[in-house]
Amino acid sequence: MTFNPDFRKKCPSTKELKERFDYKDGFLICKETNKSIGILRADGYYQVCFENCQYLLHRLIWVWHGNNLDKNLVIDHKDNNPSNNKIENLRQITQSENTKNCQRYKSCKYVYYDRSNNVWKARGPRIEGKRKFLGNFKSEEEAISAVEKFVN
């Protein structure tokens, strides 16, 4: 089984997904077993195995509803809750807009606390597969500010 870190390169079609799954309240239900699919990860996202590849559930739900994935955009959770995969909570936006939508460092993947060094660290979003380290900061607010400056 392989993990597909860039979901946008290979994605099942709406037809393929609808043949195998039904949608109900933010979940895909396997027609064969009548059970919801996906495993809840520690970061709050649901991960799904489909055709021997791993995908994030919210992206499959986006496609199941007949939407296309633009390789320059990301699927965002409007309420910043990665476990809420209801279609009305999902939207396709730029990475910059997604970063601005983050309300706290936990929902924003670009700021985190390093306990071993007692500092806040900031990194930029992936650009062409690479992520830029933005530095160490004394406070969460300084780290968030660095991310905001980087994406704007």
Backbone as CSV, one residue per row, in Angstrom:
resi,resn,N_x,N_y,N_z,CA_x,CA_y,CA_z,C_x,C_y,C_z
1,MET,0.841,-1.165,0.000,0.000,0.000,0.000,0.891,1.234,0.000
2,THR,0.534,2.221,-0.807,1.323,3.441,-0.889,0.528,4.612,-0.349
3,PHE,1.244,5.592,0.184,0.593,6.820,0.613,0.793,7.827,-0.490
4,ASN,-0.276,8.444,-0.909,-0.231,9.404,-1.987,-0.226,10.806,-1.381
5,PRO,0.961,11.396,-1.102,1.007,12.686,-0.424,0.412,13.810,-1.256
6,ASP,0.486,13.717,-2.557,-0.116,14.734,-3.403,-1.334,14.131,-4.063
7,PHE,-2.455,14.196,-3.356,-3.707,13.591,-3.788,-4.104,14.044,-5.184
8,ARG,-3.753,15.267,-5.534,-4.226,15.848,-6.785,-3.616,15.183,-8.009
9,LYS,-2.508,14.433,-7.868,-1.897,13.779,-9.015,-2.712,12.580,-9.478
10,LYS,-3.299,11.851,-8.532,-4.080,10.664,-8.869,-5.308,10.667,-7.975
11,CYS,-6.446,10.635,-8.596,-7.668,10.698,-7.811,-8.728,9.813,-8.456
12,PRO,-9.445,9.038,-7.665,-10.549,8.272,-8.244,-11.590,9.239,-8.811
13,SER,-12.292,8.812,-9.809,-13.326,9.654,-10.415,-14.600,9.623,-9.576
14,THR,-15.469,10.583,-9.835,-16.774,10.606,-9.176,-17.508,9.298,-9.445
15,LYS,-17.455,8.829,-10.682,-18.129,7.582,-11.049,-17.599,6.402,-10.236
16,GLU,-16.278,6.284,-10.123,-15.685,5.186,-9.347,-16.125,5.233,-7.891
17,LEU,-16.111,6.438,-7.321,-16.491,6.581,-5.914,-17.969,6.268,-5.701
18,LYS,-18.834,6.730,-6.597,-20.271,6.507,-6.426,-20.660,5.043,-6.652
19,GLU,-19.868,4.326,-7.436,-20.124,2.897,-7.621,-19.893,2.120,-6.327
20,ARG,-18.951,2.571,-5.506,-18.566,1.837,-4.302,-19.124,2.406,-3.001
21,PHE,-19.447,3.722,-3.003,-19.811,4.386,-1.746,-21.069,5.236,-1.873
22,ASP,-21.774,5.352,-0.754,-22.834,6.344,-0.585,-22.279,7.414,0.340
23,TYR,-22.907,8.578,0.332,-22.497,9.672,1.215,-23.584,9.925,2.245
24,LYS,-23.176,10.130,3.499,-24.139,10.488,4.539,-23.442,11.294,5.628
25,ASP,-23.878,12.520,5.823,-23.438,13.371,6.942,-21.921,13.445,7.116
26,GLY,-21.187,13.645,6.043,-19.742,13.816,6.148,-18.938,12.533,6.105
27,PHE,-19.581,11.435,5.767,-18.874,10.152,5.667,-19.223,9.467,4.354
28,LEU,-18.304,8.634,3.880,-18.591,7.751,2.761,-18.892,6.383,3.355
29,ILE,-20.001,5.802,2.898,-20.467,4.512,3.405,-20.244,3.466,2.319
30,CYS,-19.522,2.415,2.670,-19.260,1.333,1.718,-20.568,0.613,1.402
31,LYS,-20.905,0.514,0.122,-22.159,-0.142,-0.281,-22.142,-1.636,0.050
32,GLU,-20.967,-2.229,0.009,-20.833,-3.666,0.250,-21.048,-4.025,1.722
33,THR,-20.487,-3.223,2.625,-20.548,-3.547,4.056,-21.528,-2.666,4.840
34,ASN,-21.979,-1.579,4.223,-22.854,-0.594,4.864,-22.193,0.063,6.081
35,LYS,-20.850,0.166,6.049,-20.102,0.807,7.129,-19.352,2.015,6.587
36,SER,-19.168,3.011,7.461,-18.407,4.191,7.045,-16.934,3.820,6.917
37,ILE,-16.257,4.508,6.015,-14.842,4.218,5.781,-13.991,5.319,6.396
38,GLY,-12.766,4.996,6.711,-11.820,5.981,7.197,-11.377,5.721,8.619
39,ILE,-10.151,6.099,8.876,-9.565,5.992,10.212,-9.210,7.400,10.657
40,LEU,-9.619,7.754,11.870,-9.334,9.076,12.406,-7.876,9.142,12.848
41,ARG,-7.133,10.069,12.252,-5.722,10.256,12.595,-5.597,11.181,13.802
42,ALA,-4.418,11.232,14.377,-4.169,12.072,15.548,-4.379,13.554,15.260
43,ASP,-4.201,13.972,14.002,-4.365,15.383,13.660,-5.815,15.764,13.363
44,GLY,-6.740,14.793,13.503,-8.157,15.085,13.320,-8.697,14.793,11.929
45,TYR,-7.846,14.460,10.979,-8.280,14.140,9.622,-8.597,12.648,9.521
46,TYR,-9.576,12.309,8.689,-9.868,10.911,8.397,-9.056,10.488,7.183
47,GLN,-8.415,9.334,7.295,-7.619,8.769,6.203,-8.316,7.518,5.698
48,VAL,-8.295,7.328,4.375,-9.011,6.231,3.731,-8.079,5.488,2.789
49,CYS,-8.202,4.162,2.773,-7.491,3.363,1.788,-8.462,3.046,0.649
50,PHE,-8.082,3.421,-0.566,-8.899,3.133,-1.741,-7.967,2.705,-2.864
51,GLU,-8.209,1.514,-3.404,-7.384,0.980,-4.499,-5.888,1.008,-4.132
52,ASN,-5.570,0.572,-2.914,-4.202,0.463,-2.412,-3.455,1.791,-2.293
53,CYS,-4.176,2.893,-2.231,-3.573,4.199,-1.979,-4.300,4.845,-0.808
54,GLN,-3.585,5.655,-0.050,-4.176,6.363,1.076,-4.597,7.763,0.637
55,TYR,-5.789,8.173,1.046,-6.332,9.490,0.730,-6.941,10.100,1.984
56,LEU,-7.081,11.393,1.986,-7.813,12.068,3.041,-9.286,12.081,2.648
57,LEU,-10.138,11.711,3.595,-11.563,11.536,3.325,-12.218,12.782,2.747
58,HIS,-11.879,13.960,3.252,-12.548,15.169,2.769,-12.304,15.393,1.281
59,ARG,-11.184,14.956,0.764,-10.909,15.105,-0.669,-11.746,14.132,-1.500
60,LEU,-11.922,12.916,-0.978,-12.780,11.953,-1.684,-14.235,12.425,-1.674
61,ILE,-14.672,12.983,-0.558,-16.047,13.498,-0.475,-16.241,14.630,-1.464
62,TRP,-15.260,15.505,-1.605,-15.330,16.605,-2.571,-15.551,16.056,-3.986
63,VAL,-14.782,15.042,-4.345,-14.901,14.437,-5.679,-16.201,13.646,-5.799
64,TRP,-16.615,12.930,-4.751,-17.860,12.151,-4.774,-19.031,13.049,-5.161
65,HIS,-18.998,14.291,-4.730,-20.077,15.235,-5.027,-19.956,15.864,-6.416
66,GLY,-19.052,15.352,-7.235,-18.956,15.804,-8.622,-18.051,17.006,-8.831
67,ASN,-17.292,17.369,-7.818,-16.379,18.506,-7.933,-15.020,18.060,-8.456
68,ASN,-14.370,18.934,-9.172,-13.016,18.674,-9.655,-12.003,19.204,-8.655
69,LEU,-10.827,18.600,-8.662,-9.728,19.095,-7.836,-8.787,19.906,-8.714
70,ASP,-8.571,21.146,-8.349,-7.621,22.010,-9.048,-6.268,21.822,-8.379
71,LYS,-5.240,21.519,-9.152,-3.927,21.235,-8.555,-3.329,22.442,-7.843
72,ASN,-3.844,23.636,-8.091,-3.329,24.841,-7.438,-4.143,25.239,-6.209
73,LEU,-5.150,24.442,-5.861,-6.016,24.770,-4.735,-6.043,23.625,-3.726
74,VAL,-6.505,23.919,-2.520,-6.647,22.909,-1.469,-8.110,22.839,-1.052
75,ILE,-8.497,21.715,-0.449,-9.844,21.582,0.099,-9.776,22.000,1.559
76,ASP,-10.548,23.007,1.890,-10.531,23.612,3.217,-11.781,23.237,3.994
77,HIS,-11.626,23.100,5.305,-12.763,22.927,6.211,-13.124,24.321,6.721
78,LYS,-14.276,24.833,6.346,-14.667,26.205,6.697,-14.626,26.453,8.194
79,ASP,-15.006,25.456,8.990,-15.057,25.632,10.443,-13.743,25.258,11.145
80,ASN,-12.704,24.996,10.371,-11.387,24.611,10.902,-11.396,23.295,11.669
81,ASN,-12.441,22.496,11.507,-12.521,21.191,12.164,-12.251,20.122,11.106
82,PRO,-11.049,19.517,11.113,-10.713,18.543,10.070,-11.537,17.260,10.111
83,SER,-12.303,17.055,11.180,-13.159,15.866,11.270,-14.553,16.113,10.704
84,ASN,-14.894,17.368,10.444,-16.216,17.713,9.908,-16.144,17.728,8.387
85,ASN,-16.470,16.596,7.787,-16.358,16.441,6.340,-17.688,16.575,5.605
86,LYS,-18.656,17.234,6.215,-19.918,17.491,5.516,-19.620,18.382,4.320
87,ILE,-20.237,18.089,3.196,-19.919,18.801,1.958,-20.129,20.307,2.094
88,GLU,-21.128,20.714,2.877,-21.367,22.147,3.044,-20.270,22.828,3.874
89,ASN,-19.411,22.055,4.518,-18.295,22.597,5.284,-17.005,22.633,4.466
90,LEU,-17.023,22.098,3.259,-15.821,22.026,2.427,-15.868,23.065,1.318
91,ARG,-14.693,23.575,0.983,-14.574,24.509,-0.137,-13.172,24.403,-0.699
92,GLN,-13.019,24.773,-1.946,-11.720,24.742,-2.599,-11.177,26.174,-2.645
93,ILE,-10.011,26.385,-2.022,-9.419,27.716,-1.944,-7.911,27.628,-2.149
94,THR,-7.258,28.787,-2.230,-5.797,28.791,-2.369,-5.157,28.462,-1.024
95,GLN,-3.903,28.046,-1.071,-3.172,27.757,0.160,-3.056,29.013,1.023
96,SER,-2.879,30.160,0.384,-2.788,31.418,1.118,-4.087,31.715,1.864
97,GLU,-5.225,31.524,1.207,-6.523,31.723,1.860,-6.708,30.725,2.995
98,ASN,-6.246,29.499,2.787,-6.368,28.468,3.808,-5.566,28.853,5.056
99,THR,-4.382,29.380,4.859,-3.552,29.797,5.988,-4.219,30.938,6.744
100,LYS,-4.799,31.895,6.018,-5.495,33.014,6.660,-6.699,32.527,7.455
101,ASN,-7.301,31.428,7.013,-8.487,30.877,7.672,-8.150,30.229,9.017
102,CYS,-6.879,29.910,9.238,-6.481,29.275,10.492,-6.692,30.234,11.654
103,GLN,-7.341,29.771,12.681,-7.611,30.628,13.827,-6.663,30.358,14.988
104,ARG,-6.099,29.175,15.050,-5.166,28.810,16.113,-4.082,27.937,15.518
105,TYR,-2.935,27.844,16.196,-1.835,27.063,15.637,-2.192,25.601,15.473
106,LYS,-3.111,25.064,16.296,-3.460,23.646,16.167,-4.203,23.380,14.861
107,SER,-5.030,24.335,14.425,-5.732,24.139,13.165,-4.849,24.565,11.998
108,CYS,-3.818,25.321,12.284,-2.873,25.757,11.256,-1.616,24.911,11.378
109,LYS,-1.276,24.189,10.371,-0.170,23.242,10.436,1.201,23.915,10.398
110,TYR,1.238,25.223,10.335,2.493,25.917,10.079,3.173,26.463,11.331
111,VAL,2.512,26.366,12.477,3.080,26.851,13.733,2.966,25.737,14.767
112,TYR,4.049,25.479,15.475,4.010,24.445,16.503,5.022,24.758,17.596
113,TYR,4.786,24.183,18.768,5.656,24.416,19.918,6.663,23.286,20.037
114,ASP,7.927,23.648,20.142,9.013,22.681,20.307,9.401,22.677,21.787
115,ARG,8.915,21.682,22.526,9.168,21.612,23.976,10.641,21.417,24.310
116,SER,11.336,20.665,23.483,12.743,20.385,23.787,13.596,21.655,23.765
117,ASN,13.221,22.630,22.939,13.985,23.872,22.851,13.226,25.070,23.426
118,ASN,12.000,24.822,23.894,11.186,25.861,24.520,10.951,27.059,23.586
119,VAL,10.640,26.772,22.312,10.390,27.837,21.332,9.195,27.470,20.450
120,TRP,8.606,28.474,19.854,7.578,28.287,18.830,8.280,28.287,17.488
121,LYS,7.926,27.333,16.638,8.532,27.235,15.317,7.470,27.525,14.259
122,ALA,7.908,28.141,13.181,6.993,28.458,12.080,7.601,27.965,10.778
123,ARG,6.729,27.498,9.914,7.152,27.051,8.585,6.086,27.496,7.596
124,GLY,6.503,27.671,6.368,5.566,28.080,5.330,4.881,26.884,4.712
125,PRO,3.796,27.123,3.968,3.123,26.037,3.264,4.020,25.483,2.151
126,ARG,3.718,24.279,1.707,4.503,23.668,0.631,4.332,24.452,-0.667
127,ILE,5.449,24.734,-1.294,5.460,25.362,-2.613,6.344,24.495,-3.478
128,GLU,5.751,23.922,-4.529,6.442,22.981,-5.406,7.090,21.852,-4.612
129,GLY,6.353,21.363,-3.603,6.786,20.218,-2.815,7.781,20.527,-1.709
130,LYS,8.201,21.782,-1.585,9.181,22.133,-0.552,8.566,23.102,0.446
131,ARG,8.958,22.943,1.698,8.445,23.787,2.772,9.587,24.622,3.341
132,LYS,9.356,25.919,3.509,10.382,26.828,4.029,10.241,26.979,5.537
133,PHE,11.363,26.796,6.254,11.390,27.021,7.692,11.502,28.517,7.918
134,LEU,10.613,29.083,8.735,10.561,30.525,8.938,11.253,30.994,10.208
135,GLY,11.579,30.069,11.113,12.344,30.451,12.291,11.751,30.015,13.610
136,ASN,12.497,30.325,14.673,12.087,30.061,16.047,11.613,31.373,16.668
137,PHE,10.568,31.296,17.498,9.983,32.497,18.078,9.683,32.278,19.554
138,LYS,9.685,33.371,20.318,9.416,33.298,21.752,7.938,33.085,22.045
139,SER,7.068,33.555,21.144,5.632,33.436,21.399,4.905,32.879,20.176
140,GLU,3.732,32.312,20.447,2.875,31.793,19.380,2.483,32.912,18.424
141,GLU,2.162,34.084,18.967,1.740,35.214,18.146,2.816,35.631,17.146
142,GLU,4.084,35.626,17.592,5.189,35.980,16.692,5.311,34.953,15.560
143,ALA,5.148,33.686,15.901,5.253,32.626,14.892,4.113,32.737,13.882
144,ILE,2.897,32.985,14.361,1.747,33.146,13.460,1.953,34.352,12.560
145,SER,2.463,35.426,13.117,2.736,36.635,12.343,3.732,36.352,11.220
146,ALA,4.756,35.552,11.499,5.745,35.197,10.482,5.104,34.412,9.346
147,VAL,4.206,33.495,9.680,3.498,32.728,8.644,2.635,33.656,7.805
148,GLU,1.892,34.533,8.469,1.013,35.456,7.743,1.808,36.343,6.786
149,LYS,2.959,36.838,7.230,3.808,37.669,6.365,4.316,36.865,5.170
150,PHE,4.651,35.600,5.429,5.189,34.749,4.364,4.146,34.487,3.283
151,VAL,2.896,34.245,3.675,1.878,33.891,2.684,1.247,35.098,2.006
152,ASN,1.447,36.259,2.556,0.857,37.481,1.949,1.813,38.208,1.066
